[in-house]
Amino acid sequence: MTTWSRARAAWTMVAATAMWSIAGVVTRQLESAQGFEITFWRSLFTALSLAVILRFLQGPNWWRSLARLHPLVWLSGLCWSVMFTAFMMALTMTTVAAVLVTMAVGPLVSALVARVFFQQAVSGPTWLAIAVAGAGMAWMYADPAAWPDGAGLLPWGTLVALLVPCAAAFNWSVVRYAQQRGESIDMVPAVGLGAVISTLLTLALAWPLQAPATDVAWLALLGLVQLALPCVLLVYCARVLPAAEISLLALLEVVFGILLAWLGAEEVPSLRVLVGGGVVLLALALNAAWSKREGAA
């Protein structure tokens, strides 16, 4: 994997974003599975898929290394479990577009977390991007009648979705903290741990399991294709591509996901979501481009 060219890693990252983006349209194909049961099945199949992948990557005795995992790997796994659970729950509470746009602010949330908890400097362009993205999010939800979550005091689906970039920001901060101490966190086992933790936490809440076989098959597809494979690919792409370029390419998930939900599930995003989301994506793209330029300077 370390011999990958930059172009190959970039196209692999594009493929990973395409795989991530199928979650919304696939979830809309489910017959009756709801809430925590959706999260349980997807997390279970993610864990099983990663067990097979780790067997292939690290040999038949890969599981013995779990007892020797660094404590920060377990902390990273807990972050992944929050991301897995909140993402699927949010998709059952609001539109695909609202979830994806909310998740897209992850790089900016990461910058804030790094500033508050690790005293890392935040550049002027990043502060500007945070302000512009915040304005875009405010525009999306300035009119309660236009909230994609329907009637209510707060856009709960969007608030749940916001847990994903927050957990992701803390996760990447943990990884950077380990790197600063000269330690290395293998993210593939961390993703697997996250899937196992999410499975165990949601089993009791999902019981009794009532999803029909067709729904379980769809969720198995998500576990393997939408989560396990692209997360592993991301780990390898991150060894070749700079963080700014990965952040920029990851924005394609928003475009792909909204388009697939539009075409495959007839879920047409509102004008407010399109305009506000466009402002958010523009801020993220400009920030990623600036970071890439600064890294090359």
Helices and strands as residue ranges (DSSP letters): H 6-20, H 23-27, H 35-58, G 62-68, H 71-91, H 96-103, H 106-118, H 124-140, G 144-146, H 156-180, H 187-206, H 213-221, I 222-228, H 229-237, H 243-250, H 252-265, H 271-296
